[in-house]
């Protein structure tokens, strides 16, 4: 939420005191969006979809600059040869992907004909992969290295040749009644982008700066996925 604080400070009145408080409990994104809808929370950042943009006041400013839109595959380390023959979406449709029940990515995978195995919880999915419940997971550039540090001991690895890509901007979402605040946040982000302070914040986050460098130098066979229109 540092970007939110920066945006509010960029648009603050001279005597305005800004204080951001977090929800007292850690909640899943799906739950957080429900809390915004019922007014318990003011703002949440989340991947976008046509449904979400219709349901919320949306700050259409892509917070992650596309680093989350390229996905590398996490596979069982001894199965790289199995993936060496994957060249096209049709090839990938022969394998099962593990995904979260409430992830917006899940509908994209379904729309593109990828066989799904879903899980309500994130962490057990890596053990499910080890146990051959599915063939791979798709993890964003800013996530995948951390995943390996935590779960490589399960015999998992980053697949060497492929990447998946699909548009998935990350926006701030607010209750429809907070459209004025949403516009203020957008203006603040645009000011911060113009004066360089948003760049400084983004590239000061190691996972983001490393993912940005990976995206610029990506040398993989990229399989493009389409997104549903509604």
MARLUM-182939 format. One record per residue: residue number from 0; residue in three letters; x, y, z of N, C-alpha, C in turn. Coordinates in pm, whole numbers, plus 32768, in hexadecimal, padded with zeros to 4 digits. Layout:
! residues N
R, NUM, ALA, X, Y, Z, X, Y, Z, X, Y, Z
...
! end
This chain:
! residues 230
R, 0, UNK, 8052, 7F87, 8000, 8000, 8000, 8000, 8056, 807F, 8000
R, 1, UNK, 80D9, 8071, 7FED, 812F, 80E7, 7FE6, 8109, 813F, 7F71
R, 2, UNK, 80DF, 8103, 7F02, 80B5, 8151, 7E8E, 8037, 81A1, 7EAE
R, 3, UNK, 7FDD, 8168, 7EFC, 7F64, 81AF, 7F25, 7F88, 8228, 7F7A
R, 4, UNK, 7FDF, 8213, 7FDA, 8008, 8281, 8031, 804C, 82F0, 7FE1
R, 5, UNK, 80A1, 82C8, 7F83, 80E4, 832A, 7F2E, 807E, 837A, 7EDE
R, 6, UNK, 801D, 8336, 7EA3, 7FB7, 837A, 7E53, 7F67, 83DE, 7EA6
R, 7, UNK, 7F44, 83B8, 7F1F, 7EF6, 8411, 7F75, 7F48, 8489, 7FA1
R, 8, UNK, 7FC7, 8474, 7FBC, 801E, 84E4, 7FE2, 8032, 8545, 7F6F
R, 9, UNK, 8037, 8511, 7EF6, 804A, 8568, 7E81, 7FD2, 85C3, 7E69
R, 10, UNK, 7F5F, 859E, 7E9C, 7EE5, 85EC, 7E86, 7EAF, 8629, 7F07
R, 11, UNK, 7F00, 8628, 7F70, 7ED1, 8656, 7FF3, 7ECE, 86EE, 7FFB
R, 12, UNK, 7E6F, 8721, 8047, 7E6E, 87AF, 806A, 7EDD, 87CC, 80CE
R, 13, UNK, 7F02, 8849, 80D9, 7F75, 886D, 812C, 7F64, 8840, 81BD
R, 14, UNK, 7EEB, 8847, 81F1, 7ED4, 8826, 827F, 7E93, 879D, 8291
R, 15, UNK, 7E93, 874C, 8228, 7E4F, 86CB, 822E, 7EAA, 8661, 826D
R, 16, UNK, 7E73, 8616, 82CC, 7EBB, 85A8, 830C, 7E88, 8524, 82D1
R, 17, UNK, 7EE3, 84D6, 8299, 7EBF, 8458, 8259, 7EEF, 83E3, 82AD
R, 18, UNK, 7E95, 838B, 82CD, 7EB8, 8312, 8318, 7E72, 829B, 82DA
R, 19, UNK, 7EC0, 8237, 82B3, 7E88, 81BE, 8278, 7E92, 814D, 82DD
R, 20, UNK, 7E25, 810B, 82F6, 7E24, 8098, 8351, 7E00, 801A, 8302
R, 21, UNK, 7E3B, 7FAC, 832A, 7E22, 7F2D, 82E9, 7DB4, 7EE1, 8334
R, 22, UNK, 7D70, 7E8A, 82ED, 7D0D, 7E34, 832F, 7D51, 7DE3, 839B
R, 23, UNK, 7D0C, 7DD1, 840A, 7D4A, 7D93, 847F, 7D73, 7D02, 8468
R, 24, UNK, 7D35, 7CC0, 8406, 7D58, 7C36, 83E9, 7D83, 7C29, 8357
R, 25, UNK, 7DDE, 7BCD, 833D, 7E04, 7BAF, 82B4, 7D94, 7B5E, 8274
R, 26, UNK, 7D64, 7B8D, 8201, 7CF6, 7B48, 81BD, 7D1C, 7B31, 812C
R, 27, UNK, 7CE0, 7ACC, 80F0, 7CF7, 7AAF, 8063, 7CBD, 7B1F, 800E
R, 28, UNK, 7CEF, 7B2B, 7F92, 7CC3, 7B97, 7F3B, 7C2D, 7B95, 7F23
R, 29, UNK, 7BF5, 7B1E, 7F10, 7B65, 7B15, 7EF8, 7B18, 7B50, 7F6E
R, 30, UNK, 7B44, 7B2F, 7FE7, 7B05, 7B65, 805F, 7B1A, 7BFC, 8068
R, 31, UNK, 7B91, 7C2A, 8046, 7BAE, 7CBA, 804C, 7B53, 7D08, 7FED
R, 32, UNK, 7B3B, 7CD1, 7F77, 7AE2, 7D16, 7F19, 7A53, 7D1D, 7F51
R, 33, UNK, 7A27, 7CB4, 7F94, 79A2, 7CB7, 7FD2, 799B, 7D21, 803F
R, 34, UNK, 7A09, 7D31, 8089, 7A0D, 7D96, 80F3, 7A09, 7E23, 80B9
R, 35, UNK, 7A41, 7E36, 8042, 7A36, 7EB7, 7FFF, 79A6, 7ECE, 7FD3
R, 36, UNK, 7967, 7E67, 7F9E, 78DD, 7E74, 7F70, 787D, 7E99, 7FE2
R, 37, UNK, 7895, 7E61, 805A, 7839, 7E7F, 80C8, 7865, 7EF7, 811B
R, 38, UNK, 78D2, 7F38, 80F2, 78FC, 7FB3, 8134, 7959, 7FA2, 81AA
R, 39, UNK, 7980, 7F28, 81CC, 79DC, 7F12, 823C, 7A69, 7F44, 8219
R, 40, UNK, 7A93, 7F2D, 819E, 7B13, 7F60, 816D, 7AF9, 7FCC, 8104
R, 41, UNK, 7B56, 802A, 80FA, 7B4A, 8094, 8096, 7B88, 806F, 8011
R, 42, UNK, 7BF7, 8026, 8015, 7C40, 800D, 7F99, 7C8B, 7F89, 7FA2
R, 43, UNK, 7C95, 7F44, 7F31, 7CE4, 7EC9, 7F26, 7D27, 7ECC, 7E9E
R, 44, UNK, 7D9F, 7E91, 7E95, 7DDC, 7E83, 7E11, 7DCC, 7DF3, 7DE6
R, 45, UNK, 7DB0, 7DE2, 7D64, 7D8C, 7D5D, 7D33, 7D9E, 7D59, 7C9C
R, 46, UNK, 7DAA, 7CE0, 7C67, 7DA6, 7CD0, 7BD6, 7D1D, 7CFB, 7BA3
R, 47, UNK, 7D1C, 7D2C, 7B28, 7CA0, 7D60, 7AEF, 7C59, 7CF6, 7A9C
R, 48, UNK, 7BD8, 7D0B, 7A8D, 7B85, 7CBB, 7A33, 7B0F, 7D14, 7A0E
R, 49, UNK, 7ACB, 7CF7, 799F, 7A55, 7D49, 797B, 79ED, 7D4D, 79EB
R, 50, UNK, 79DB, 7CDD, 7A30, 7978, 7CDA, 7A9C, 79A0, 7D38, 7B0E
R, 51, UNK, 7A1F, 7D35, 7B33, 7A4C, 7D8A, 7BA2, 7A44, 7E1D, 7B7D
R, 52, UNK, 7A66, 7E3E, 7B01, 7A5F, 7EC9, 7AD9, 79CF, 7EFB, 7AD5
R, 53, UNK, 7970, 7EA1, 7AC0, 78E3, 7EC7, 7AC3, 78AE, 7ED4, 7B52
R, 54, UNK, 78E6, 7E86, 7BAD, 78B2, 7E81, 7C36, 78EE, 7EEC, 7C91
R, 55, UNK, 7966, 7F1E, 7C6F, 79AE, 7F79, 7CC6, 79CE, 7FFD, 7C81
R, 56, UNK, 79EF, 8062, 7CD0, 7A30, 80D9, 7C9D, 7AC3, 80B3, 7C86
R, 57, UNK, 7AF1, 80B9, 7C0B, 7B72, 8081, 7BE5, 7BD7, 80EE, 7BC6
R, 58, UNK, 7C4D, 80E3, 7C02, 7CBC, 813E, 7BE4, 7D0D, 80FE, 7B74
R, 59, UNK, 7CF6, 8128, 7AFA, 7D33, 80E6, 7A88, 7DC2, 8118, 7A72
R, 60, UNK, 7E18, 80E9, 7AC9, 7EA7, 8106, 7AC5, 7EED, 8085, 7AEC
R, 61, UNK, 7F37, 804B, 7A8D, 7F6F, 7FC5, 7AA1, 7FE4, 7FCA, 7B04
R, 62, UNK, 7FCE, 7F9A, 7B7C, 802F, 7FA9, 7BE9, 80AE, 7F55, 7BD5
R, 63, UNK, 80A3, 7EE3, 7B94, 8116, 7E89, 7B87, 8158, 7E8E, 7AFD
R, 64, UNK, 812B, 7EE5, 7AA6, 816E, 7EFF, 7A26, 817D, 7E83, 79CF
R, 65, UNK, 812A, 7E1F, 79E5, 812C, 7DAA, 7990, 8185, 7D39, 79BD
R, 66, UNK, 81CE, 7D49, 7A2B, 8228, 7CDC, 7A54, 81DB, 7C61, 7A7D
R, 67, UNK, 815F, 7C73, 7AAA, 810C, 7C01, 7AD1, 80CB, 7BBD, 7A5A
R, 68, UNK, 80D6, 7BF7, 79E2, 8090, 7BC2, 796E, 80E1, 7B58, 7924
R, 69, UNK, 815E, 7B4B, 7947, 81B1, 7ADD, 7914, 81BE, 7A75, 7981
R, 70, UNK, 819D, 79F9, 7961, 81A0, 798D, 79C3, 8204, 7922, 7997
R, 71, UNK, 8258, 78FB, 79F5, 82B0, 7889, 79DF, 826F, 780E, 7A1D
R, 72, UNK, 8295, 779A, 79ED, 8258, 771F, 7A1C, 82AC, 76E0, 7A89
R, 73, UNK, 826C, 76BA, 7AF5, 82AD, 766B, 7B5F, 8286, 75DA, 7B48
R, 74, UNK, 82EA, 7584, 7B3C, 82D4, 74F7, 7B1A, 8321, 749F, 7B7B
R, 75, UNK, 830D, 741D, 7B70, 8361, 73C0, 7BB9, 83EA, 73BE, 7B76
R, 76, UNK, 8454, 73C9, 7BC4, 84DA, 73E0, 7B8E, 8508, 7373, 7B2F
R, 77, UNK, 84D8, 72FA, 7B41, 8505, 728B, 7AED, 84B1, 727B, 7A6E
R, 78, UNK, 845A, 72DD, 7A50, 8403, 72D0, 79DB, 841C, 733C, 7971
R, 79, UNK, 8491, 737B, 7972, 84AC, 73E0, 790D, 849E, 73A9, 787F
R, 80, UNK, 84CD, 732F, 7869, 84C8, 72F5, 77E2, 8438, 72ED, 77AF
R, 81, UNK, 83DA, 72DA, 7808, 834C, 72D3, 77E3, 831C, 7359, 77A9
R, 82, UNK, 8356, 73C5, 77DA, 832D, 744A, 77AE, 837D, 747D, 7737
R, 83, UNK, 83EB, 743B, 7716, 843C, 7465, 76A4, 83EC, 745C, 7622
R, 84, UNK, 8386, 7407, 761F, 8336, 73F6, 75A6, 82BD, 7453, 75A0
R, 85, UNK, 82A9, 74A6, 7606, 8238, 7503, 7608, 825F, 7580, 75B9
R, 86, UNK, 8219, 759B, 754C, 8238, 760E, 74F7, 81C1, 766D, 74E8
R, 87, UNK, 8148, 7639, 74F3, 80CF, 7686, 74D4, 8067, 7677, 7543
R, 88, UNK, 7FFF, 76C9, 753B, 7F90, 76BC, 759A, 7F51, 7632, 758E
R, 89, UNK, 7F46, 75FF, 7515, 7F0C, 757A, 7501, 7F5D, 7510, 754C
R, 90, UNK, 7FE1, 751E, 7548, 8037, 74C0, 7592, 801C, 74CD, 7628
R, 91, UNK, 8012, 7548, 7659, 8000, 755F, 76E8, 7F79, 752C, 7719
R, 92, UNK, 7F18, 7529, 76C0, 7E92, 74F8, 76E5, 7E91, 7463, 7705
R, 93, UNK, 7EFE, 741E, 76EC, 7F05, 738F, 770C, 7F2E, 7378, 779D
R, 94, UNK, 7F52, 73E3, 77E4, 7F81, 73D7, 786E, 7F24, 7422, 78CC
R, 95, UNK, 7F24, 73FB, 794B, 7ECD, 7438, 79AF, 7F17, 74A5, 79FB
R, 96, UNK, 7ED3, 7517, 7A0D, 7F0B, 7586, 7A59, 7EC8, 758C, 7AE2
R, 97, UNK, 7F17, 75A7, 7B48, 7EE2, 75BD, 7BCE, 7EC8, 7651, 7BE2
R, 98, UNK, 7E53, 7673, 7C17, 7E2D, 7700, 7C24, 7DCF, 7713, 7C9A
R, 99, UNK, 7DC1, 778F, 7CC6, 7D6D, 77AD, 7D39, 7CDA, 77B9, 7D14
R, 100, UNK, 7C86, 778A, 7D6B, 7BF6, 778A, 7D4F, 7BC3, 7816, 7D30
R, 101, UNK, 7BF1, 787C, 7D79, 7BBD, 7904, 7D6A, 7C1C, 795F, 7D1C
R, 102, UNK, 7C85, 7929, 7CE2, 7CE1, 797E, 7C95, 7C9F, 79A8, 7C13
R, 103, UNK, 7CB1, 7A25, 7BED, 7C7E, 7A53, 7B6B, 7CC4, 7A0A, 7AF9
R, 104, UNK, 7D41, 79DD, 7B11, 7D8A, 7991, 7AAC, 7D3F, 7911, 7A85
R, 105, UNK, 7CF8, 78DA, 7AE5, 7CB6, 7858, 7ACD, 7C55, 7860, 7A58
R, 106, UNK, 7C08, 78CD, 7A51, 7BAA, 78DC, 79E3, 7BF3, 78EE, 795E
R, 107, UNK, 7C67, 792E, 7962, 7CB7, 793D, 78E8, 7CE8, 78B5, 78B9
R, 108, UNK, 7D19, 7864, 7915, 7D48, 77DE, 78F1, 7CD5, 778A, 78B9
R, 109, UNK, 7C61, 7793, 78F8, 7BED, 7747, 78C9, 7BC5, 7775, 783D
R, 110, UNK, 7BC4, 77F9, 7829, 7B9D, 7832, 77A8, 7BF9, 7802, 7738
R, 111, UNK, 7C78, 77E8, 775A, 7CDB, 77BC, 76F7, 7CE9, 7724, 76EF
R, 112, UNK, 7C8C, 76DD, 772E, 7C87, 764D, 771F, 7CF1, 7600, 776C
R, 113, UNK, 7D2A, 763E, 77D5, 7D8E, 75F8, 7825, 7D47, 75A6, 7891
R, 114, UNK, 7D5E, 7524, 7898, 7D20, 74D1, 7900, 7D4B, 7501, 798B
R, 115, UNK, 7CEA, 7510, 79E5, 7D02, 754D, 7A68, 7CFA, 74E7, 7AD9
R, 116, UNK, 7D4F, 74FC, 7B3C, 7D3E, 74BF, 7BC0, 7D43, 7534, 7C23
R, 117, UNK, 7CD5, 754A, 7C6C, 7CC9, 75C2, 7CBF, 7CE1, 75A2, 7D53
R, 118, UNK, 7D0F, 7609, 7D99, 7D24, 75FD, 7E29, 7CF4, 767E, 7E6B
R, 119, UNK, 7CB2, 7671, 7EDE, 7C87, 76E7, 7F29, 7CFD, 772E, 7F6A
R, 120, UNK, 7D67, 76E5, 7F89, 7DDA, 771E, 7FD0, 7E55, 771D, 7F77
R, 121, UNK, 7EA9, 7780, 7F8A, 7F1F, 7791, 7F36, 7F90, 7732, 7F5B
R, 122, UNK, 7FB7, 772E, 7FDA, 802F, 76E4, 8000, 8025, 764D, 7FE3
R, 123, UNK, 7FB3, 760C, 7FFC, 7FAE, 757C, 7FDF, 7FC1, 7558, 7F4C
R, 124, UNK, 7FB4, 75BA, 7EF3, 7FBE, 759B, 7E65, 8048, 7567, 7E3E
R, 125, UNK, 80B0, 7595, 7E82, 8136, 7568, 7E60, 814A, 74D4, 7E84
R, 126, UNK, 810F, 74AC, 7EF3, 8115, 741D, 7F15, 80BC, 73CC, 7EB6
R, 127, UNK, 804D, 7406, 7E8B, 7FF8, 73C2, 7E29, 8044, 73AC, 7DA6
R, 128, UNK, 8096, 740F, 7D81, 80E8, 7400, 7D09, 814D, 738F, 7D1C
R, 129, UNK, 818D, 738D, 7D8E, 81ED, 7322, 7DAB, 81AA, 7299, 7DA3
R, 130, UNK, 812E, 7291, 7DD2, 80E6, 7212, 7DD7, 80A0, 71F0, 7D52
R, 131, UNK, 80BA, 7240, 7CEB, 8089, 7226, 7C62, 7FF2, 7232, 7C55
R, 132, UNK, 7FB6, 728B, 7CA5, 7F28, 72A9, 7C94, 7F12, 72F8, 7C13
R, 133, UNK, 7F76, 7344, 7BEA, 7F75, 738D, 7B6B, 8005, 7397, 7B3C
R, 134, UNK, 8019, 73D6, 7AC7, 809C, 73D1, 7A86, 80F2, 744D, 7A9A
R, 135, UNK, 80B3, 74BF, 7AB2, 8101, 753A, 7AC0, 80AC, 75A7, 7B00
R, 136, UNK, 80EE, 760E, 7B30, 80AE, 7689, 7B5C, 80EB, 76FC, 7B0A
R, 137, UNK, 80A0, 7767, 7AFA, 80D1, 77DD, 7AB4, 80DF, 784E, 7B19
R, 138, UNK, 815B, 787E, 7B2B, 8176, 78E2, 7B92, 81B5, 795E, 7B54
R, 139, UNK, 818F, 79D2, 7B85, 81BD, 7A50, 7B4A, 8252, 7A65, 7B65
R, 140, UNK, 828D, 7AC1, 7B18, 831C, 7AD9, 7B22, 8345, 7B08, 7BAD
R, 141, UNK, 82EE, 7B54, 7BEF, 8313, 7B86, 7C74, 82F9, 7B21, 7CE3
R, 142, UNK, 82B8, 7AB2, 7CC2, 8298, 7A4C, 7D26, 82F3, 79D2, 7D1E
R, 143, UNK, 8321, 79B1, 7CA6, 8356, 792B, 7C8E, 83D8, 7910, 7CD9
R, 144, UNK, 842D, 7975, 7CE9, 84AA, 795E, 7D31, 8491, 7942, 7DC5
R, 145, UNK, 8435, 798C, 7E01, 8410, 7971, 7E8C, 83D5, 78E5, 7E9B
R, 146, UNK, 8384, 78BD, 7E39, 834C, 7835, 7E3C, 83BB, 77CD, 7E40
R, 147, UNK, 8420, 77E2, 7DEF, 848D, 7781, 7DEA, 84DA, 777C, 7E6E
R, 148, UNK, 84EF, 77EF, 7EAB, 8534, 77F1, 7F2B, 84E6, 77A3, 7F95
R, 149, UNK, 8461, 77A9, 7F8B, 840E, 7768, 7FF1, 83F2, 76D5, 7FD1
R, 150, UNK, 83E7, 76B2, 7F50, 83B2, 762E, 7F2D, 840E, 75DA, 7ED6
R, 151, UNK, 8484, 760A, 7EB7, 84E0, 75BB, 7E64, 8501, 7536, 7EA6
R, 152, UNK, 84FF, 7534, 7F29, 851E, 74B9, 7F73, 84B9, 744B, 7F57
R, 153, UNK, 8446, 746E, 7F1D, 83E2, 7409, 7EF8, 8404, 73C7, 7E73
R, 154, UNK, 8476, 73EB, 7E3A, 849B, 73B2, 7DB8, 845D, 73FC, 7D44
R, 155, UNK, 8444, 747F, 7D56, 8407, 74D1, 7CEF, 8470, 752A, 7CAF
R, 156, UNK, 8451, 755C, 7C37, 84B0, 75B2, 7BEF, 8462, 760C, 7B90
R, 157, UNK, 84A5, 7676, 7B62, 846D, 76CC, 7AFA, 8489, 768E, 7A72
R, 158, UNK, 8422, 7678, 7A23, 8432, 7643, 799C, 848B, 76A2, 794C
R, 159, UNK, 84DF, 766C, 78F3, 854D, 76BA, 78B9, 852D, 7705, 7839
R, 160, UNK, 84C3, 76E2, 77F1, 84B3, 7715, 7768, 8435, 7767, 774F
R, 161, UNK, 83D2, 775C, 77A5, 834E, 7793, 7787, 8329, 7808, 77E1
R, 162, UNK, 82CE, 785A, 77AE, 8288, 78BE, 77FF, 81FA, 78C8, 77C9
R, 163, UNK, 819E, 78E9, 7822, 8113, 7905, 77FC, 80FE, 799B, 780A
R, 164, UNK, 80B4, 79D6, 77AF, 8097, 7A65, 77BA, 8003, 7A7E, 77A0
R, 165, UNK, 7FC9, 7AD8, 77F2, 7F41, 7B09, 77D8, 7F30, 7B8E, 7820
R, 166, UNK, 7EDF, 7BE8, 77E7, 7EC9, 7C6A, 7828, 7E83, 7C59, 78AE
R, 167, UNK, 7EBA, 7C98, 7915, 7E79, 7C91, 7998, 7EA9, 7D08, 79EE
R, 168, UNK, 7E78, 7D7F, 79D3, 7EA3, 7DF3, 7A21, 7E7B, 7DE6, 7AB3
R, 169, UNK, 7ECC, 7E20, 7B09, 7EB1, 7E24, 7B98, 7E85, 7EB2, 7BBA
R, 170, UNK, 7E0B, 7EC0, 7BEC, 7DD1, 7F42, 7C0A, 7DAC, 7F4D, 7C9E
R, 171, UNK, 7D98, 7FC8, 7CCB, 7D51, 7FDF, 7D49, 7CBB, 7FDC, 7D2B
R, 172, UNK, 7C6F, 7F9C, 7D86, 7BDE, 7F96, 7D7B, 7B9F, 7FCF, 7DFA
R, 173, UNK, 7B37, 801F, 7DE8, 7AEF, 805D, 7E56, 7A5A, 8044, 7E45
R, 174, UNK, 7A0F, 805B, 7EB1, 797E, 8055, 7EA9, 794C, 80BC, 7E44
R, 175, UNK, 78E1, 809A, 7DFF, 78A7, 80F6, 7D9C, 788A, 8180, 7DD6
R, 176, UNK, 786D, 8185, 7E58, 784F, 8205, 7E99, 78CC, 825B, 7EAE
R, 177, UNK, 7941, 8222, 7E95, 79BE, 8269, 7EAB, 7A01, 8293, 7E28
R, 178, UNK, 79B0, 82B4, 7DC4, 79E7, 82D8, 7D41, 7A41, 8353, 7D4A
R, 179, UNK, 7A1F, 83B1, 7DA2, 7A70, 842B, 7DAF, 7AFB, 8409, 7DE5
R, 180, UNK, 7B01, 83AF, 7E48, 7B82, 8385, 7E7E, 7BD1, 8338, 7E14
R, 181, UNK, 7B8C, 82E7, 7DC5, 7BD0, 829C, 7D5B, 7C12, 82FC, 7CF8
R, 182, UNK, 7BCE, 8366, 7CD4, 7C07, 83C8, 7C77, 7C7E, 840F, 7CB5
R, 183, UNK, 7C76, 842B, 7D36, 7CE7, 846B, 7D7A, 7D61, 840F, 7D79
R, 184, UNK, 7D4C, 838F, 7D93, 7DBC, 8330, 7D93, 7DFC, 832A, 7D09
R, 185, UNK, 7DA9, 8328, 7CA2, 7DE0, 8324, 7C1A, 7E33, 83A0, 7BFC
R, 186, UNK, 7E00, 8413, 7C21, 7E4B, 848F, 7C0B, 7ECF, 848D, 7C57
R, 187, UNK, 7ECD, 845B, 7CD2, 7F47, 8454, 7D21, 7FAF, 83F7, 7CE4
R, 188, UNK, 7F81, 8385, 7CB2, 7FDC, 8327, 7C71, 8019, 8365, 7BF3
R, 189, UNK, 7FC8, 83AD, 7BA7, 7FFB, 83EC, 7B2E, 8063, 8458, 7B4E
R, 190, UNK, 804B, 84A3, 7BB8, 80AD, 8507, 7BE2, 812F, 84C3, 7C0D
R, 191, UNK, 8122, 8458, 7C5C, 8198, 840F, 7C8B, 81E4, 83CF, 7C18
R, 192, UNK, 819B, 83A3, 7BB2, 81DD, 836B, 7B3B, 822C, 83D7, 7AF2
R, 193, UNK, 81F2, 844C, 7AE6, 8233, 84B8, 7A9E, 82AE, 84EE, 7AE6
R, 194, UNK, 82A9, 84F3, 7B6B, 831B, 852D, 7BB3, 8385, 84C6, 7BDB
R, 195, UNK, 836D, 8447, 7BB8, 83D1, 83DF, 7BD0, 83C9, 8399, 7C55
R, 196, UNK, 8373, 83C9, 7CAF, 836D, 838C, 7D34, 832D, 8302, 7D31
R, 197, UNK, 82D3, 82EA, 7CD2, 8298, 8264, 7CC8, 82FE, 8201, 7C92
R, 198, UNK, 8351, 822B, 7C32, 83BE, 81D6, 7C02, 841A, 81B0, 7C75
R, 199, UNK, 843E, 8213, 7CC5, 8499, 81FA, 7D35, 845E, 8194, 7D94
R, 200, UNK, 83DC, 819E, 7DB0, 839B, 8140, 7E09, 8398, 80B4, 7DCD
R, 201, UNK, 8373, 80AA, 7D4D, 8367, 802A, 7D09, 83ED, 7FE1, 7D07
R, 202, UNK, 8456, 8027, 7CDE, 84D7, 7FE4, 7CCC, 8524, 7FD2, 7D50
R, 203, UNK, 84EE, 8009, 7DBC, 8529, 7FF2, 7E40, 84F7, 7F6F, 7E7D
R, 204, UNK, 8494, 7F2F, 7E3F, 8460, 7EAF, 7E6D, 84AA, 7E42, 7E22
R, 205, UNK, 8501, 7DF3, 7E64, 8558, 7D94, 7E1E, 850E, 7D36, 7DBF
R, 206, UNK, 84A0, 7CFC, 7DEB, 8457, 7C9E, 7D95, 8426, 7CE2, 7D16
R, 207, UNK, 83FC, 7D5F, 7D22, 83C9, 7DA8, 7CAD, 843A, 7DCC, 7C4E
R, 208, UNK, 84A7, 7E01, 7C83, 8515, 7E29, 7C2C, 8553, 7DB0, 7BE7
R, 209, UNK, 8560, 7D41, 7C2E, 8596, 7CC7, 7BF0, 8538, 7C92, 7B85
R, 210, UNK, 84B6, 7C95, 7BA1, 8454, 7C67, 7B3F, 8455, 7CC0, 7AC3
R, 211, UNK, 8464, 7D42, 7AD6, 846B, 7D9E, 7A64, 84E2, 7D7E, 7A0B
R, 212, UNK, 8555, 7D64, 7A49, 85CC, 7D41, 79FD, 85B7, 7CBD, 79B3
R, 213, UNK, 8578, 7C5C, 79F3, 855A, 7BDC, 79B2, 8500, 7BF1, 7939
R, 214, UNK, 849B, 7C47, 7948, 843D, 7C5F, 78DB, 8482, 7CA0, 7863
R, 215, UNK, 84DE, 7CFC, 787F, 8524, 7D3F, 7811, 8580, 7CE0, 77C5
R, 216, UNK, 85B3, 7C7B, 780B, 8614, 7C20, 77CD, 85D8, 7B97, 77B0
R, 217, UNK, 8554, 7B8D, 77B1, 8513, 7B0B, 77A4, 8535, 7ACA, 771D
R, 218, UNK, 856E, 7A53, 7723, 8593, 7A0A, 76AA, 8558, 797E, 76B3
R, 219, UNK, 84D4, 7977, 769F, 848B, 78FA, 76AD, 8422, 78F1, 763E
R, 220, UNK, 83F1, 787B, 7628, 837F, 7868, 75D0, 8302, 7894, 761D
R, 221, UNK, 82C7, 7905, 75F4, 8255, 793E, 763C, 81D3, 790D, 75FD
R, 222, UNK, 8180, 78CC, 764D, 80FD, 789D, 7622, 8096, 7905, 764D
R, 223, UNK, 8054, 7944, 75EC, 7FF3, 79AD, 7608, 7F6A, 7970, 7627
R, 224, UNK, 7F2D, 799F, 7693, 7EA4, 7978, 76B5, 7E46, 79ED, 769B
R, 225, UNK, 7DCC, 79CC, 7676, 7D64, 7A31, 7663, 7D16, 7A41, 76E5
R, 226, UNK, 7CDE, 7AB7, 76F9, 7C8C, 7ACE, 7771, 7BFA, 7AD2, 774A
R, 227, UNK, 7BA2, 7AA4, 77A5, 7B12, 7AA9, 7786, 7AE5, 7B3A, 7776
R, 228, UNK, 7A82, 7B50, 7722, 7A52, 7BD8, 7709, 79E7, 7C03, 776D
R, 229, UNK, 79B0, 7BA1, 77B5, 7949, 7BC7, 7815, 7948, 7B63, 7886
! end
